[in-house]
């Protein structure tokens, strides 16, 4: 996981290439370029063959590749507008692990016990009654990330601690 965090921290480009992965292996593990390329190719070939044979792939600390069956559905040819049937197919989905989510976006921890914005803005919020200072239950937002909402009273509180 340290290599992933190093790559994320040092990246300025948007896309990580296979060549960059090979170079990182050369630098961190001490393999020569040919060995590193063979290792990367073997890694991806193994993942591909496992998925092709119907197995899910789970990489601890990184995430999992899962197969999903999509049923037949009605569709439309965008060029002609003619109705068509989209055939049933199997697709691969990726679900990142919590460690990867934190490495990519440390502020999106999703923990229920994290410090609320009311406590960060007003340190005395920690001394307020629990029903006012504690965050309300979380919900799933766009992209599946956890979204934490403050209770109505904590959002509409005057800086001096009084109610609005």
C-alpha positions in Angstrom: 0.0 0.0 0.0 3.0 2.3 0.5 3.8 2.2 -3.2 0.2 3.2 -4.0 0.4 6.1 -1.5 3.7 7.2 -3.0 2.4 7.2 -6.5 -0.8 9.1 -5.4 1.4 11.7 -3.5 3.9 12.3 -6.4 1.4 12.4 -9.3 0.8 15.5 -11.2 -0.6 13.9 -14.3 -4.2 12.5 -14.6 -3.3 9.0 -15.9 -0.9 6.4 -14.5 0.6 4.3 -17.3 1.9 0.8 -17.3 5.4 2.2 -18.1 5.2 4.3 -14.9 4.3 1.3 -12.9 7.2 -0.6 -14.3 9.6 2.3 -13.5 8.3 2.5 -9.9 9.0 -1.3 -9.5 12.5 -0.8 -10.9 13.1 2.0 -8.4 11.5 0.5 -5.3 12.1 -3.2 -5.6 15.4 -3.2 -7.5 14.2 -5.4 -10.4 15.6 -4.7 -13.8 13.2 -3.2 -16.4 12.5 -6.5 -18.2 11.7 -8.4 -14.9 9.5 -5.5 -13.8 7.6 -5.6 -17.1 7.2 -9.3 -16.9 5.9 -9.0 -13.4 3.3 -6.4 -14.3 2.2 -8.4 -17.4 1.8 -11.5 -15.3 -0.1 -9.7 -12.7 -2.6 -8.3 -15.1 -2.8 -11.6 -17.1 -3.7 -13.4 -13.8 -6.4 -10.9 -13.0 -7.8 -11.1 -16.5 -7.8 -14.9 -16.6 -9.5 -15.1 -13.2 -12.2 -12.7 -14.3 -12.6 -14.5 -17.6 -13.2 -17.8 -15.8 -15.9 -16.3 -13.6 -14.0 -15.6 -10.4 -14.1 -12.3 -8.5 -10.6 -10.8 -7.7 -10.0 -9.3 -4.3 -6.7 -7.4 -3.6 -6.4 -6.7 0.1 -5.9 -3.0 0.9 -6.7 -2.1 -2.7 -10.2 -3.3 -3.7 -12.0 -5.9 -5.6 -13.0 -6.7 -9.2 -16.5 -8.2 -9.3 -18.5 -9.8 -12.2 -22.0 -8.6 -12.7 -24.6 -10.1 -15.1 -26.6 -7.5 -17.0 -29.8 -8.8 -18.5 -31.1 -8.2 -22.0 -32.8 -4.8 -22.3 -34.5 -2.7 -25.0 -32.3 -0.1 -26.6 -32.1 2.2 -29.6 -29.5 2.6 -32.4 -28.3 6.2 -31.9 -27.4 6.6 -35.6 -30.8 5.4 -37.1 -33.1 5.7 -34.1 -34.3 2.2 -34.7 -35.3 0.1 -31.7 -33.0 -2.8 -30.9 -32.4 -5.3 -28.2 -29.2 -4.9 -26.2 -27.9 -8.4 -25.5 -27.3 -9.8 -22.0 -23.7 -9.5 -21.0 -21.3 -9.9 -18.1 -19.4 -6.8 -17.0 -16.5 -6.2 -14.5 -17.0 -3.6 -11.7 -14.4 -2.3 -9.3 -15.1 -1.6 -5.6 -12.2 0.2 -3.9 -11.2 -0.8 -0.3 -11.5 1.6 2.6 -7.7 2.0 2.6 -7.7 3.1 -1.1 -10.6 5.5 -0.5 -8.6 7.1 2.3 -5.4 7.3 0.3 -7.2 9.0 -2.5 -9.4 11.3 -0.4 -8.2 11.5 3.3 -11.1 13.8 4.2 -13.7 11.4 3.0 -13.2 8.9 5.8 -16.9 8.2 6.3 -16.5 7.5 10.0 -19.5 8.3 12.2 -17.3 9.4 15.1 -15.3 12.0 13.2 -15.3 15.6 14.4 -18.4 17.5 13.3 -18.1 20.9 11.5 -19.9 22.5 14.5 -17.0 21.2 16.8 -14.3 22.5 14.4 -15.9 25.9 14.1 -16.9 26.2 17.8 -14.8 24.2 20.2 -17.4 24.6 22.9 -19.7 22.4 20.8 -18.1 19.4 22.4 -19.5 20.5 25.7 -23.0 20.9 24.4 -25.7 18.3 25.0 -25.2 15.1 22.8 -28.5 15.6 20.9 -27.2 19.0 19.6 -23.5 18.4 19.1 -23.6 14.9 17.6 -24.0 14.5 13.8 -27.2 13.1 12.4 -27.1 9.7 10.8 -25.2 9.5 7.5 -26.6 8.7 4.1 -25.0 7.6 0.8 -24.3 10.5 -1.5 -23.4 10.6 -5.2 -20.8 8.0 -6.0 -21.6 6.0 -2.9 -19.5 8.0 -0.4 -20.8 8.6 3.1 -22.2 12.1 3.7 -22.4 13.4 7.2 -25.1 16.0 8.1 -25.3 18.2 11.1 -28.5 18.4 13.1 -30.7 21.4 12.3 -29.9 23.1 15.7 -26.2 22.8 15.2 -26.3 24.3 11.7 -28.5 27.3 12.7 -26.6 28.2 15.9 -25.3 31.7 16.5 -21.5 31.9 17.1 -22.1 32.9 20.8 -23.9 29.5 21.4 -27.4 30.9 21.3 -30.1 29.7 18.9 -30.9 31.6 15.7 
